[in-house]
Amino acid sequence: MYELRYKPPAEKYLKKLIEKGLIASYRDALLKISEDPYGAGEAKTGDLEGIYCCDVYYSKTNYEIAYQILEEGG
């Protein structure tokens, strides 16, 4: 399982969420990313190479989580 680290704007956004269904959708997507970051989202190309995006659908709206995978040398 990978460790998730959030940028300050993402932490602020997630703390402000009040809809329980949307919170659960984000939680499920983040768990999926932490378990298999390469398979959870789609790799972007071109200028966004190195960025992955995972879709979160809730109440007929598509939200997108953008993330990077940083491998630490052991």
C-alpha positions in Angstrom: 0.0 0.0 0.0 1.3 3.4 -0.9 1.3 6.5 1.4 -0.9 9.3 0.3 0.3 12.9 0.8 -2.0 15.8 0.1 -1.1 19.4 -1.0 -2.5 22.1 1.3 -5.3 23.1 -1.1 -6.5 19.5 -1.4 -6.6 19.1 2.4 -8.6 22.4 2.7 -11.0 21.2 0.0 -11.5 17.8 1.6 -12.1 19.3 5.1 -14.8 21.6 3.7 -16.9 18.7 2.2 -20.2 18.2 4.0 -22.1 15.7 1.7 -21.6 12.3 3.2 -22.0 10.5 -0.2 -19.3 12.7 -1.8 -17.0 12.1 1.1 -17.5 8.4 0.8 -16.9 8.5 -3.0 -13.6 10.4 -2.4 -12.6 8.0 0.4 -13.2 5.0 -1.9 -11.2 6.5 -4.7 -8.3 7.4 -2.5 -8.2 3.9 -1.0 -8.2 2.5 -4.5 -5.3 4.8 -5.4 -3.3 3.9 -2.3 -3.7 0.2 -3.1 -2.9 0.3 -6.8 -1.9 3.8 -8.0 -0.9 2.6 -11.5 -4.2 0.8 -12.1 -6.6 3.3 -10.3 -6.2 6.1 -12.7 -5.2 7.0 -16.3 -1.7 8.4 -17.1 -1.8 11.8 -18.8 0.5 12.5 -21.8 2.2 15.5 -23.3 2.7 18.4 -20.9 1.0 16.5 -18.1 3.2 13.4 -18.4 3.8 11.9 -14.9 0.3 12.9 -13.7 -2.4 10.3 -13.2 -6.2 11.1 -12.9 -8.9 9.1 -11.2 -12.5 9.9 -11.8 -15.0 10.2 -8.9 -18.7 10.2 -9.9 -21.3 11.6 -7.5 -24.7 12.9 -8.0 -24.4 13.1 -11.8 -21.2 15.1 -11.5 -17.7 14.0 -12.4 -14.9 15.0 -10.1 -11.3 14.2 -10.9 -8.4 13.4 -8.6 -5.0 14.3 -10.1 -2.0 12.6 -8.5 1.7 11.7 -9.0 3.4 8.5 -8.0 6.8 9.1 -6.3 8.9 6.1 -5.8 11.4 6.4 -3.0 14.7 4.6 -3.5 15.5 1.9 -1.0 
